[in-house]
């Protein structure tokens, strides 16, 4: 697996993590652990009126019991109550089987509220013989990086590759741009680095920043394509289509994380045909070009002035 493939899959995982809430987040965690620990990790599904007995996953080899949460969807009092009830329930049903109890959460930036930190600290103090730990995005990403290319392809499909990015040509761009042109939207090479100021101003993650930098390698090809096109306003039309879709996603209710916006914009641009490395390379090149031109996402200077 080359570096570009790795960054592509890490970007895909970041977006999947952000989009997963409630039971969907639990399924994401189970899928990750099942691939990282085949024939070891055991997902637990509710069974009749017995439920799951406060078990969202068990790793026998390490004697770890997992409980997953979406703490941002709960009030402080409800979150603390659920943590305590689930931990005591786990002890009642599983104590002789585990030495570690892990709080799995979907906080986008990995930071937990003070009420949750305090609740976990109290559990540690009251249960010195049980290790109380937590698992968020960074911990899950560490597991994700252990997966094989075969596992990643079975999960997210084919990836952009270094070869596809190097060999990207006008025909690949034409297919992508033609798709964008006919897609309805609301009416409303030296490697060039991505603007750090714009990345930070838009709160995009390092995974997305690294991915955009790959696209910048081929963004001059996009500029050349537009300059050579028979319709001199074609580039402006494509830019406007992207901008309209970006604004629609930016103004979504409830708000989307900037990385989610990037992922949905990428999916919109690629369409259903976005399944080959060459097609993915073309989509990324166009997005990097428009990002650099400030047609999508906010300009750092504009945000700084508001």
Residue pairs with C-beta under 8 A, 6 or more apart in sequence:
1 149
1 152
2 161
2 162
3 162
4 159
4 160
4 161
4 162
4 165
4 214
5 149
5 152
5 159
5 160
5 161
5 162
6 145
7 207
7 210
7 211
7 214
8 159
8 160
8 211
8 280
9 144
9 152
9 156
9 159
10 141
10 144
10 145
10 207
11 207
11 208
11 210
11 211
11 263
12 156
12 263
13 140
13 141
13 144
13 156
14 137
14 141
14 205
14 207
14 208
14 259
15 259
15 260
15 262
15 263
16 28
16 156
17 28
17 106
17 137
17 140
18 108
18 257
18 259
18 260
18 263
19 260
19 263
20 27
20 28
20 106
21 70
21 73
21 106
22 70
22 73
25 68
25 70
25 106
26 56
26 68
29 56
29 57
29 66
29 68
29 104
29 140
30 41
30 43
30 56
30 57
31 155
32 140
32 143
32 144
33 41
33 43
33 57
33 59
33 66
33 143
34 41
34 43
35 147
35 151
35 155
36 143
36 144
36 146
36 147
37 59
37 61
40 59
40 60
40 61
41 57
41 58
41 59
42 57
42 58
42 59
42 60
43 56
43 57
44 52
44 53
44 55
44 56
44 57
44 58
45 52
46 52
53 89
53 90
53 93
53 94
54 67
54 85
54 86
54 87
54 89
54 90
54 92
54 93
54 94
55 65
55 66
55 67
55 90
55 93
55 94
56 66
56 67
56 68
56 104
57 65
57 66
57 68
57 104
58 64
58 65
58 66
58 94
58 97
58 98
59 66
60 97
62 100
63 97
63 98
63 99
63 100
64 98
64 99
64 100
64 101
64 102
65 90
65 94
65 97
65 98
65 100
65 101
65 102
66 102
66 104
66 135
67 86
67 87
67 90
67 101
67 102
67 103
67 104
68 104
68 105
69 79
69 82
69 83
69 103
69 104
69 105
69 106
70 105
70 106
71 79
71 105
71 106
71 107
71 112
71 113
71 116
72 106
72 107
72 108
74 82
76 113
76 115
77 115
79 113
79 115
79 116
79 119
80 115
80 116
80 118
80 119
83 103
83 116
83 119
83 120
83 123
84 119
84 123
87 101
87 123
87 132
90 98
90 101
91 127
91 130
98 130
99 129
99 130
99 131
100 130
100 131
100 132
100 133
101 123
101 130
101 131
101 132
101 133
102 133
102 134
102 135
103 116
103 120
103 132
103 133
103 134
103 135
104 134
104 135
104 136
105 112
105 116
105 134
105 135
105 136
106 136
106 137
107 136
107 137
108 137
108 257
109 137
110 136
110 137
110 138
112 120
112 134
112 136
120 132
120 134
123 132
124 132
147 155
152 159
153 159
157 275
158 275
158 276
158 277
158 280
159 277
159 280
160 214
160 277
160 280
160 281
160 284
161 277
163 277
164 276
164 277
164 278
164 280
164 281
165 214
165 217
165 218
165 281
165 284
167 278
168 218
168 221
168 278
168 281
168 282
168 285
169 221
170 221
170 225
172 278
172 279
172 281
172 282
173 221
173 222
173 225
173 282
173 285
173 286
174 225
175 273
175 279
175 282
176 269
176 270
176 279
176 282
176 283
176 286
177 225
177 234
177 238
177 286
179 269
179 270
179 271
179 273
180 238
180 241
180 242
180 269
180 286
181 237
181 238
181 241
183 241
183 268
183 271
185 241
185 244
185 245
185 248
186 244
186 245
186 248
187 244
188 244
188 247
188 248
189 217
189 218
189 220
189 221
191 213
191 216
191 217
192 216
192 217
192 219
192 292
193 213
193 216
194 209
194 212
194 213
194 216
194 288
194 291
194 292
195 292
195 300
196 209
197 300
197 301
198 291
198 294
198 297
198 298
198 299
198 300
199 208
199 209
199 212
200 300
201 298
201 299
201 300
201 303
201 304
202 258
202 297
202 298
202 303
203 257
203 258
204 212
204 258
204 259
204 262
204 297
205 259
207 259
208 258
208 259
208 262
211 284
212 284
212 287
212 288
212 291
213 288
214 284
214 288
215 284
215 285
215 287
215 288
215 289
215 291
216 288
216 292
217 285
218 281
218 284
218 285
218 288
219 285
219 288
219 289
219 292
221 285
222 285
222 286
222 289
223 289
226 234
226 235
226 238
227 235
229 235
238 286
239 290
239 293
239 295
242 265
242 269
242 286
242 287
242 290
242 295
242 296
243 295
243 296
245 265
245 268
246 261
246 265
246 295
246 296
246 297
249 256
249 260
249 261
249 264
249 265
250 256
250 261
256 264
258 297
261 297
262 287
265 287
265 296
266 274
266 283
266 284
266 287
267 274
269 283
269 286
269 287
270 279
270 280
270 283
273 279
274 280
274 283
287 296
290 296
291 297
